[in-house]
Amino acid sequence: MGLEASAPLADLVASVRAEFEQRFGRPAGLVVAAPGRVNVIGEHTDYNGGFVLPMAIDRYTVVAAAMADHNTVCLRSATMGDEATLSLSGADDSDRQQTGWAKYARGVIDAFADRGLAAPAMDAVIGSTVPLGGGLSSSAALEVALATAMGLLAGWEIDGQALALACQDAEHRAGTPCGIMDQFASTLCEADHLMLLDCRDRSVKMQPMDDPDVVVLIANSNVKHELTGGEYAERRDQCETAARTLGVETLRDATLAAAQNAGLEDTVFRRARHVIGEIARTPDAAAAIAARDWSEAGRLMYASHASLRDDFAVSCPELDALVDAAEEIGPSGGVIGSRMTGGGFGGCTVSLVDAARANEVAERLGEAYAARTGKQATLFVTRPARGAHVVGE
């Protein structure tokens, strides 16, 4: 029960190129890759105007594409084993009622069309090693890879931030009201860097994470609890209630002292306490990692998890089991810090670990998780990876 291996990007590219030629009878004109992402710290801060600290992971969605002489975007998913043909002109309602992965592709076409950027008629094959359903932004990787390929074929003049915002719009059209982090990370991240993103003014600061002795271990709990009570919307409402009571636009401008003296209802206060603390922890963690102050980075990660568990109440027994096991292994066993990542109620944890002991840590973490929950985790390591790019550049 150790680390899961992933196909190298070069192997995925070769496979997608070959499938393109087999399906369309000619070589692809270009191949682009866009990564998934993991958020190292900064959870439920984005819609409160705060900071997030994601990095690209070395799991990619790859698109091999070429211009075509029909008036559609013809897409084949090598990963899912099916196809979608999307109209570029006069699309009727049925064409816009796509499901599964194709709804994100439809969203990309329409989001850019609304910005005056027409997608080209094209054929494409899509392959991916980004895990599906684990909170690692497989949908954002798909959107960014498709948009990058379309833009290069059509000659769009658009910068990375504008492309990311259009891809966020595409995700909204597909029915997910996400913030800006996922698409910004997939588009703009750099190798060996974390991205400190200010969600209020959209400014980006790349923070080095270049210590070769430290890697990121992602543990997928392989559970996703059903959210029957609208928990995400409820927490947003609670944060907005706190901000209104405190007389600020968002909790980015609030202080813990003000929240303590505002007479907030207990649950609303605890939601605000998490957000205010997490907004402060995130740039502190970025600075600690850049300075290789691993003790401080680990402390902040555990504090983040405790706050998400106790004040924001978005963890679950499986995520807690993974973080507790990581903390028990501790620095002497190769674990620097660990926390849940993503919206919560399942999905993944993210840990900083000693590169030389990563496989040992994964073994111990997997065994402890199975013993405590009766479930199997999927674990893999990654370094901070490069954002969207043309393969070969």
N, C-alpha and C positions, 0 to 999 in steps of 0.2 A: 504494500500500500504506500507507494512513494509518489514521485513526481510524474505527472502526465506529460508525455512528449508532444510537441507540436511539429507539424511539417514546416521546414524552413520556408521563408518567403519565396526563395528561388524555385523550390519544388512546386509550390502553389501556382506561381506564375507559369511555369512550364506546363502544368496540367491544364490551366485555363486557356493558354495559347493553343494547346493541342485540341481541346474541345471546341474552341472557336473555329479552327480550320476544318474540323470534322463536320460541325453543324452548318457552317456557312460556305464552305468550299473555297476559302481564300484566307490569307493570313490577316491577323488583326493589325490595324493601323497603329494602335498604341495600347499600352497596358498601364493602368494606374493602380495604386494601392492606398487604402485609407485604414488606419488602425482603430481598434476598440480603445477604451480608456478605463482607468480605475481612478477613483478619487482617494487620494492619500489622506486628506482631512478637509473638513468644511462641509458638513452635511445639514441640509435644510436651511442653509444660509443664503442660497441664491435668490429666492423670492423675497428675502428680507433685505436685499441690497448689500449683502456681505461679500466675503471672500470664499473662494474654493481653491483647492490645490490638486488638480488632476494631473495625470501623466498618460501618455499614449503607451499601450502595451504592444508587445511584439506578436500580436495576433491580428491578422489583416483581412479586410475584404478587398478582393482584386477584381477589376473590371478590364476585360480585353474587348476592344471596340473598334469599329470601322464605320465610315460613312456608308449609306445605303441609297438605293435608287427608288425606294418606296417612301410613302409619306407616314411612316410609323417609327416607333422605337420598339424594336423586336429584341426581347431579353430572354436569355436562358439562364436559369440558376443551376449551376452544376452541383451546388450544395443541396438544394431541395429537389432537384430532378424534374423541374417543370418549367413552363415558359409563360410569358405574358407579352401580348402585342398591344401597344398603347398608341392611340391616335394622336396626331399632332395638329389636326385641324378639324373643327366641327365635331369634337368629341361629344357623344351623347351621354345621358346620365348613366347608362349601363357601363360605359367605359370608365366612368369615374367612381364606380362602386367596386373597386378592386378590394381583394382581401389578402391576408398574409403579407409576404414581402412585397408584392406588386403594388400595394397601396402606398408604400413609401416612394416607389419609383414614380407613380402617378403624381404624388405630392411634389416631387422634385420638378417635374415638367411644368406643373401649374404654378408653383411658387416663382420660378424664374420667368415664366411667361408674363406674370403680373408685374415683373420688373423690366419688361421690355426685352427680355433675352429669350429668343426662341430656341428650343432644343433642336438639334439637327436630326434628320432621318438617319437612323443608325441601327446596326446590329451589335449585340454585345453578349458576352458570356460572363457570368458572375460566379466567383468562388470565394469561400471564406473559411478562416480558422478562428474567427471570433466566436466564443461560446454563445449559444442562443439562450435567452431567458435567464441569464445569470446576473443581469445588471451591469454588464460591461459594454453597453452601447453598441450592440450589433446593428441596430437600426440606423444610428448616426453614421457608423462606418459605411453602411450601404448608401445612404444619402450623399455623403461627401465623396465617395468614390465615383458614383454615377455623375454627380454634378461636375466633378473635376474632369472626367472623361468628356462629358458633353461640352463643357466650356472650351476645352482644348480643340475639339473637333470643329466647333462653331466659331472659334475665335472671339469668345466673349472677352471684354475688357473689364475685369472684376477682381478686386483684391480678396485676400483670404478671409478677412473679417466679414465682408459683404457676402461672400459665398457661404460662410458658416451661418449667418443670420437667415439667408434664404433657405438653407437646409433645416434650420429650426422651424421656419414657417412650414416647410414640407412635412415635418413631424406633427405639427399642430393639425395640418389638413388630414393627416392619417389618424387623428383622434387622440394624440398624446400631448397634453399641455406642458411640455418640458421647458426648462430654463435654457440658458445659452451654453452651459458648460460642455455638454456632450459634443456638439458640433464644433465648438471652438477648439476643444482638445484634439479631435480627430483631424481638424484642418491645420492647426497652428503649432502643435507641440514639436519640440526638437529632441533629438537623441540626447541622453544623459542630462536631461533637464525636467524639472517639474514646472507647471504653468500656474503661477499665482494670478488668478483672474479676479478682478474687481467687478462684481456683477452689477454695480451701480453705474459706473462710467464705461464699462467694457474694456478697460485698460488691461494689458497683459504684461507681466514681468516674468521672464524665464529665469528660474532659479536652478543653479547647478545641483545635480545629484550624481557626482562623478567618481565616487569612491568605489573602486572595483571590488572591494571586499564586502559590499552590501548589495543585496538584491531584494526585490519585492516578491513576496510569496502570496499568491491569491488562492484562497480556499473557498470553493463553491459548496455551500451547504446542501445544494440540490433539493432545497425546499423553497416553496413560495406559498405562504399562507394566504388564503382568500381574504380580501379586505371587504367585508360585507357592510361596514358602517361608514363608508366614505372617509376613512381615517386621514387620508392625505388632504382632502378638502377641509376637513375639520381642523387640522393643525394649521393650515393656512389662515382659516378664519380666526383661530385663537391668537395667532401672531398679529393679525390685523387689528383685532380687538385690543391687544396690549399696546400696539403702536398708537391707536386712537386715544386710548386712556392717557398715555404718556405725552400726547401732543406732538408726536414726531411722525414723519412721513413713513419711515420704515424703522425696524428695530436696529438697523445700522447706526442710527443716531441716538439710541437709548443707552443708558448706563444701568449697571446693576443696582446702584444706590437709588436711582430714581424708581426703578421697578419695585424695589423693596418698600418704598415709601408711598406707592401709588394706590394701595388698597386693592390690588388686583385679586380676583378670585384665585384660589390656590392652584388649580390646574392651569389657568392662563398664566399665572406667575411662573410656574415651572417651565412652561413652553418658552416664555420670554427669557428665563434664566439660561436655558440651553443655548438659544440663538445668540444672546449677548456674549456668553462665554465662548461659543464656537467661533464667532467672528473674530474675537481676540486671539484664540488659539491658532487660527490658520496661518496668518503671517508669521507668528512666532515659530510655528513648526517649520515653515519654509526657511526661515533664517537659521534654525538649528540644523536642519539637514544640509544646507549650503555650507555651514561651518563644520560639518561632521561632528556635531555635538549630539551623539546618538543617545546618550542618557536622557537629555532634555526632549529629543524627538519622541522617544518611547513614552516618556511621562505624559506628553501632550496627547499622544494617540490613545492611551488608556483612559485619560480624562475625558476625551471625546466620546469614547464608547460608553463610559459610565453615565455621562450626561444624556446620550441618546437612549440609553436603557431606562434610566431612572426619571429624568425630567421630561424628555420628549416622547418616551414610551413607544419607540418604533423598532426595538429589537425583538428577539424571540428566543425561545430556549436553545435552538440550534446554533444561532449566532453567538449567544452567550457561552455555550459550551466550547466553541472554537476559540473565542477570545480568552476564556478562563484557562483553557489548556495551554495556549501560547504564553500567557503570563506565568503559568506554573513552570514551563520549560525555562523561561527567563533568559537573561543575558549569558549566564554560565552555560546554557544549552544551545545558544545561538540565536535567540529571539530578542530583538531590540524593542519592539512595540507592536501592538495589534489593535484593530478596531473593526467594527462592522463598516461596510461601505455601501452607498446607495440609499434608496428610499426607506428600506427596512422591511421587516416582517418576513425575512428570508433573503436569499441571494448569497452574497459573498462577504468574506472578511479580507482585509488587506494587512499584511505584516511586513515589517522590515527585518531581514534576517542575515546572518553571517553567510556569505556566499559559499564558503568551504563546507558549511554544515547544512546547507539547504535541504539536501535529500534526507539527512537524518532528522531534521526538524519536521519535514513533511511526513515521514514515517510515524513519528511520535504523535504528531497532531492528528493524523488520520486514525490512528489506533485509539487515541483518547476520545475522539469524536464518535467513533463507532461504539465504543464501550458505554458512552454516556447517553447516546440517542438511539442506538440501533440502526443508524443510517450511515451511508457511505459518502464521504466528501470527495470532491475532485480537486486536486491541487496542482498548480504549476507556478514556475518562477518566470519573472520577466525583468528586464532592465527598462528604464525610460526609453521609449522608442521614437522614431521619426514620424511626424504627421504625414498628411496626404502628399504623394509625390508620384511622378512618372517613374516607373521601374526602369532602372538603368541610369537614372540621373543622381 
